[in-house]
Amino acid sequence: MSTVAQRSFVAVEKPGQEEWVLVDARGATLGRLAVNLARILRGKHRPTYTPHALCGDQVIVINASEIVVTGAKRTDKIYDRYSGYPGGRRERTYQELVDRDPTAPLREAVRGMLQHNNLGDRQLRRLKIYPGSEHPHTAQQPVAIKFGDHAEVVKL
């Protein structure tokens, strides 16, 4: 009786294998959009997903200034930083952060959902967020997608 070893598939990072996707954030809820973006950046939508490899897509988000937050988060949600020095804590509300940089809340939400290591940093660099509807990535021919129920991706 012969024994055949089972083989497991392990993804290998290959440059240029990613796709470019375009997401319109107009009217989307901040957290729900961030979950779906993090899923695409990690590559969990692909059958070849491997946790330790960079296998996600490049994501372009337009109209980030028109993201919706529910409840009283616009005035009550606090973003804080701490420099490590006494008195070095800085706080900003959601509204103050949006007034300063309309793309920052979405970037912070997605960053919190990615791994906190070098791989997460590399994945976050693949996220391009623009406050308006213009973006400089038309040469990459991004595929427009929208998110349906249960994190399904619908190509437009």
C-alpha positions as CSV (number, residue, x, y, z in Angstrom):
1,M,0.0,0.0,0.0
2,S,1.5,3.3,-1.0
3,T,1.1,6.5,0.9
4,V,0.7,9.8,-0.8
5,A,1.6,12.9,1.2
6,Q,-1.1,15.7,1.3
7,R,0.2,19.0,0.0
8,S,-0.9,22.3,1.4
9,F,-1.0,25.4,-0.7
10,V,1.2,28.3,0.5
11,A,0.9,31.6,-1.3
12,V,4.2,33.2,-2.3
13,E,4.4,37.0,-2.7
14,K,4.7,37.9,-6.4
15,P,4.9,41.5,-7.4
16,G,2.1,42.6,-9.8
17,Q,-0.4,39.9,-8.9
18,E,-2.7,42.4,-7.2
19,E,-5.7,44.1,-8.8
20,W,-6.7,47.7,-8.4
21,V,-10.2,48.3,-7.1
22,L,-12.2,51.6,-6.8
23,V,-14.6,52.1,-3.9
24,D,-17.0,55.1,-3.7
25,A,-17.5,56.0,0.0
26,R,-20.4,58.4,-0.5
27,G,-23.0,57.6,2.1
28,A,-21.1,54.6,3.6
29,T,-20.9,54.0,7.3
30,L,-17.3,54.4,8.6
31,G,-17.0,51.1,10.5
32,R,-18.7,48.9,7.9
33,L,-16.7,50.4,5.1
34,A,-13.4,50.0,7.1
35,V,-14.2,46.3,7.7
36,N,-14.6,45.6,4.0
37,L,-11.6,47.6,3.0
38,A,-9.4,45.7,5.5
39,R,-10.7,42.4,4.2
40,I,-9.6,43.3,0.6
41,L,-6.3,44.7,1.8
42,R,-5.5,41.5,3.6
43,G,-6.6,39.4,0.7
44,K,-9.3,37.4,2.6
45,H,-11.6,37.6,-0.5
46,R,-9.2,35.4,-2.5
47,P,-9.1,31.6,-2.3
48,T,-5.3,31.8,-2.1
49,Y,-5.3,33.8,1.1
50,T,-2.3,33.2,3.4
51,P,-2.1,35.1,6.7
52,H,1.7,35.8,6.5
53,A,1.9,36.9,2.9
54,L,1.0,40.2,1.1
55,C,-1.8,38.8,-1.1
56,G,-4.4,41.7,-1.0
57,D,-5.3,44.2,-3.7
58,Q,-4.6,47.9,-4.2
59,V,-7.7,49.9,-3.0
60,I,-8.6,53.4,-4.1
61,V,-11.3,55.1,-2.0
62,I,-13.0,58.3,-3.4
63,N,-15.5,60.7,-1.7
64,A,-14.1,59.9,1.7
65,S,-15.3,63.3,3.0
66,E,-18.9,62.1,2.6
67,I,-18.6,59.1,5.0
68,V,-21.4,58.8,7.5
69,V,-21.1,58.1,11.3
70,T,-24.1,57.1,13.4
71,G,-25.3,58.5,16.7
72,A,-23.3,61.2,18.4
73,K,-19.9,60.0,17.2
74,R,-19.3,63.3,15.3
75,T,-18.9,65.1,18.6
76,D,-18.3,62.4,21.2
77,K,-15.8,60.0,19.5
78,I,-12.3,60.8,20.6
79,Y,-9.0,60.1,18.7
80,D,-6.1,60.4,21.1
81,R,-2.3,60.1,20.8
82,Y,0.3,59.9,23.4
83,S,3.9,60.9,22.9
84,G,5.3,59.0,25.9
85,Y,6.2,62.2,27.8
86,P,4.3,63.7,30.8
87,G,1.5,65.8,29.5
88,G,2.0,64.4,26.0
89,R,-1.6,63.2,25.4
90,R,-3.4,64.9,22.6
91,E,-7.1,64.5,22.0
92,R,-9.3,65.4,19.0
93,T,-13.0,64.7,18.3
94,Y,-14.1,63.1,15.1
95,Q,-15.3,66.5,13.8
96,E,-11.9,68.2,14.5
97,L,-10.1,65.3,12.8
98,V,-12.4,65.6,9.7
99,D,-11.9,69.4,9.6
100,R,-8.1,68.9,9.6
101,D,-8.0,65.9,7.2
102,P,-11.2,64.3,5.8
103,T,-9.3,61.0,5.1
104,A,-7.9,60.4,8.6
105,P,-10.8,58.7,10.3
106,L,-11.1,56.1,7.6
107,R,-7.4,55.5,7.5
108,E,-7.3,55.1,11.3
109,A,-10.3,52.7,11.3
110,V,-8.7,50.5,8.6
111,R,-5.3,50.6,10.4
112,G,-6.9,49.4,13.6
113,M,-8.3,46.4,11.7
114,L,-5.0,45.3,10.1
115,Q,-2.1,43.5,11.7
116,H,0.1,45.7,13.9
117,N,3.4,44.7,12.3
118,N,5.4,45.2,9.2
119,L,2.9,43.3,7.1
120,G,0.1,45.5,8.3
121,D,2.1,48.6,7.4
122,R,2.7,47.2,3.9
123,Q,-1.0,46.5,3.5
124,L,-2.0,50.0,4.7
125,R,0.3,51.5,2.0
126,R,-1.9,49.9,-0.6
127,L,-4.9,52.0,0.5
128,K,-5.2,55.3,-1.4
129,I,-7.9,57.6,0.1
130,Y,-9.1,60.8,-1.6
131,P,-11.7,63.3,-0.1
132,G,-13.2,64.1,-3.5
133,S,-14.1,62.1,-6.6
134,E,-10.8,62.7,-8.5
135,H,-7.9,60.3,-8.2
136,P,-4.6,60.0,-10.1
137,H,-4.8,56.2,-10.7
138,T,-6.7,56.0,-13.9
139,A,-3.7,54.4,-15.7
140,Q,-4.1,51.4,-13.4
141,Q,-7.6,50.8,-14.7
142,P,-9.3,50.2,-11.3
143,V,-12.4,48.0,-11.2
144,A,-15.3,49.8,-9.5
145,I,-16.8,47.6,-6.7
146,K,-19.4,48.1,-4.0
147,F,-20.0,46.1,-0.9
148,G,-23.2,44.1,-0.5
149,D,-24.6,42.2,2.5
150,H,-22.3,40.0,4.5
151,A,-19.1,41.5,3.0
152,E,-19.7,40.2,-0.5
153,V,-18.0,42.2,-3.3
154,V,-20.1,43.3,-6.3
155,K,-18.2,44.4,-9.4
156,L,-20.0,47.3,-11.1
